[in-house]
Amino acid sequence: MSRLQIVVQSEIDKIKNQLPDRAIRVSNVLRDSVFHVMAGGGVSAPYEPPGVRTGYYRNSFVPSAESSGNNHISRVSSDCFYGDYLEGGTSKMEPRPHCERIAEDALLQAISIYSEPYI
């Protein structure tokens, strides 16, 4: 192995070692976006993010990050049973979509985190 290959591999390893921590940071950004997107109080209009009445649903979102090989996944998820009803609506209620808005709200910060210099 040449000196150049060793140096390049060393730099690649440094980057790979920093990715799991950045994935955790992005999952926390997603969690912050949940609070930003679902900031309205009371009843929400159809096709708007759900309003906050008790805060139970909004507080049920938990950030997580998973790293496997070269894949790093940041997510926020909720086990609240009525989240799917809010997102997609029901036969008696129009949807209150919010998942895509949460991702959109976090996107620029996520790009910024992964664009930081790797030291």
ROMAR-528238 format. One record per atom (N, C-alpha, C): y, z, x. Coordinates in steps of 0.001 Angstrom, whole numbers, padded with zeros to 6 digits, always signed. Example, Ala and Ser with C-alpha at 12.3 -4.5 7.8 and 13.67 -1.06 7.14 Angstrom:
2
-005690+007800+013190;-004500+007800+012300;-003300+007800+013200;-002250+007080+012850;-001060+007140+013670;+000030+007870+012900;
REM end
This chain:
119
-001171+000000+000852;+000000+000000+000000;+001238+000000+000901;+002179-000893+000586;+003381-000994+001406;+004377+000108+001048;+005323+000294+001917;+006360+001317+001728;+007140+001067+000434;+007435-000196+000140;+008180-000544-001060;+007392-000155-002314;+006105-000423-002338;+005282-000070-003490;+005247+001441-003700;+005184+002180-002618;+005151+003636-002712;+006464+004156-003299;+007586+003636-002841;+008894+004071-003334;+009041+003715-004814;+008678+002499-005176;+008788+002080-006568;+007896+002942-007452;+006668+003186-007021;+005756+004010-007815;+006290+005428-007959;+006908+005941-006922;+007494+007273-006978;+008605+007337-008026;+009442+006304-008085;+010525+006261-009068;+009975+006120-010489;+008939+005320-010651;+008305+005171-011967;+007734+006507-012421;+007103+007228-011517;+006543+008538-011858;+007631+009524-012272;+008788+009479-011612;+009901+010357-011981;+010353+010072-013415;+010450+008798-013744;+010874+008417-015086;+009845+008876-016107;+008574+008613-015836;+007510+009008-016765;+007486+010514-017001;+007793+011284-015974;+007791+012742-016108;+008931+013251-016983;+010013+012472-017090;+011167+012900-017884;+011077+012470-019344;+010214+011520-019658;+010141+010998-021017;+009702+012031-022061;+008698+012876-021798;+008327+013857-022831;+009472+014795-023215;+010265+015231-022244;+011405+016101-022550;+012453+015367-023377;+012640+014104-023085;+013606+013327-023861;+013109+013105-025285;+011807+012949-025444;+011244+012806-026787;+011497+014072-027605;+011398+015224-026984;+011685+016485-027669;+013158+016543-028070;+014016+016127-027165;+015451+016118-027476;+015755+015201-028655;+015101+014043-028702;+015325+013107-029804;+014802+013700-031119;+013678+014404-031083;+013186+015024-032316;+014185+016065-032828;+014859+016757-031927;+015889+017714-032346;+017115+017002-032916;+017428+015826-032378;+018514+015017-032937;+018153+014591-034358;+016899+014217-034558;+016448+013859-035908;+016617+015042-036863;+016277+016216-036405;+016430+017425-037231;+017897+017650-037588;+018777+017463-036619;+020211+017587-036896;+020656+016551-037921;+020084+015361-037850;+020439+014300-038786;+020002+014629-040202;+018912+015357-040348;+018493+015803-041681;+019631+016598-042314;+020215+017511-041550;+021298+018342-042080;+022562+017526-042324;+022779+016495-041507;+023956+015655-041681;+023817+014776-042927;+022659+014163-043096;+022442+013254-044228;+022362+014020-045543;+021705+015157-045534;+021568+015942-046763;+022569+017095-046771;+023837+016754-046640;+024879+017778-046560;+025523+018071-047905;+025331+017163-048862;+025980+017338-050159;+025370+018471-050963;+026178+019120-051739;+025691+020217-052559;+025414+019778-053982;+024561+020506-054647;+024296+020263-056058;+023469+019031-056343;+023687+018475-057510;+022912+017332-057986;+023409+016065-057305;+022479+015196-056928;+022859+013948-056271;+022727+012780-057234;+023513+011765-057001;+023442+010549-057803;+022231+009731-057365;+021702+008902-058272;+020599+008036-057875;+020978+007172-056668;+020025+006962-055798;+020158+006155-054582;+021058+006793-053529;+021410+008036-053727;+022109+008814-052712;+021132+009849-052169;+021346+010352-050945;+020440+011389-050415;+020410+012603-051334;+019308+013316-051335;+019204+014490-052223;+020289+015521-051943;+020820+016082-053008;+021776+017167-052861;+021050+018451-052503;+021789+019399-051985;+021195+020675-051575;+021510+021713-052643;+020459+022218-053263;+020649+023274-054260;+020210+024606-053651;+018953+024702-053241;+018463+025942-052628;+018365+025814-051118;+018288+024586-050612;+018126+024353-049179;+016675+024348-048740;+015752+024592-049669;+014332+024671-049307;+013830+023359-048710;+014107+022249-049375;+013607+020962-048886;+014228+020625-047529;+015532+020729-047423;+016218+020396-046167;+015725+021289-045029;+015502+022552-045292;+015040+023474-044251;+013566+023313-043916;+012839+022563-044734;+011404+022398-044483;+011104+021356-043407;+012102+020607-042978;+011882+019588-041944;+011687+020250-040582;+010636+019837-039893;+010284+020408-038598;+010236+019287-037564;+010960+019441-036445;+010907+018409-035413;+009638+018538-034572;+009141+017403-034109;+007992+017416-033206;+008049+016179-032328;+007408+016284-031180;+007325+015164-030250;+005903+015098-029732;+005413+013888-029592;+004045+013674-029140;+004068+012661-028003;+003404+012989-026928;+003312+012084-025779;+001850+011816-025474;+001537+010539-025367;+000182+010132-025051;+000265+008886-024180;-000017+009055-022902;+000103+007913-021988;+001542+007458-021900;+001767+006186-022207;+003125+005636-022173;+003811+005688-023528;+003185+006296-024511;+003771+006395-025848;+004387+007773-026045;+005624+007769-026504;+006346+009011-026766;+006944+008899-028156;+006505+009746-029059;+006921+009672-030453;+007702+010924-030816;+008891+010702-031345;+009728+011793-031850;+009741+011678-033358;+009582+012804-034018;+009592+012759-035484;+010104+014073-036041;+010456+014001-037305;+010741+015201-038079;+009985+014991-039387;+009312+016024-039825;+008497+015888-041028;+008627+017136-041894;+008318+016934-043160;+008375+018024-044124;+007067+018061-044889;+006577+019248-045151;+005371+019378-045958;+005716+019763-047401;+006969+019637-047755;+007415+019964-049105;+006849+018925-050082;+006180+019375-051120;+005439+018475-052001;+006326+017488-052753;+007591+017811-052992;+008404+016912-053800;+009247+015944-052971;+009076+015942-051657;+009815+015007-050812;+009549+013558-051154;+008279+013213-051400;+007944+011831-051758;+008564+011440-053095;+008656+012393-054029;+009281+012099-055317;+010769+011815-055139;+011423+012572-054269;+012840+012327-054009;+013039+010970-053328;+012222+010679-052349;+012361+009431-051592;+012094+008204-052465;+011032+008232-053241;+010637+007044-053994;+010950+007069-055472;+011344+008207-055982;+011614+008321-057404;+010332+008514-058201;+010493+008690-059483;+009367+008838-060412;+009665+007986-061640;+008788+008048-062621;+009031+007292-063854;+010244+007839-064616;+010640+009074-064331;+011766+009695-065041;+012984+009951-064151;+012874+009640-062870;+013980+009928-061950;+014134+008776-060956;+015352+008320-060792;+015631+007290-059799;+015465+007886-058396;+015152+007053-057400;+014946+007574-056047;+016231+008111-055419;+016030+009043-054514;+017097+009572-053657;+016673+009296-052216;+016758+008023-051786;+016253+007669-050450;+017055+008368-049358;+016332+008878-048376;+017013+009594-047303;+016316+009424-045949;+015051+009093-045925;+014319+009005-044649;+014913+007956-043724;+015171+006768-044250;+015750+005699-043422;+017155+006077-042958;+017893+006755-043812;+019251+007181-043444;+019226+008221-042325;+018227+009077-042345;+018087+010064-041274;+017842+009347-039947;+016944+008374-039965;+016642+007609-038747;+017881+006846-038264;+018599+006227-039186;+019814+005486-038818;+020872+006416-038235;+021000+007592-038816;+021994+008556-038348;+021693+009019-036920;+020427+009115-036579;+020020+009612-035260;+019923+008516-034202;+019923+007268-034619;+019620+006170-033696;+020530+006116-032470;+021830+006167-032658;+022740+006045-031520;+022569+007190-030524;+022360+008395-031032;+022136+009522-030123;+020809+009377-029389;+019798+008865-030070;+018498+008661-029424;+018621+007623-028312;+019314+006547-028589;+019535+005523-027562;+020288+006125-026386;+021272+006946-026679;+022051+007592-025628;+021177+008498-024754;+020280+009241-025366;+019395+010142-024619;+018487+009353-023684;+017901+008286-024186;+017008+007488-023344;+017768+006624-022337;+019072+006454-022527;+019888+005661-021600;+020491+006503-020480;+020386+007816-020584;+020908+008680-019517;+020212+008342-018191;+020908+008569-017095;+020279+008299-015799;+019026+009170-015588;+018013+008570-015035;+016799+009289-014710;+016930+009804-013271;+016902+011122-013135;+017110+011710-011803;+015821+012243-011225;
REM end
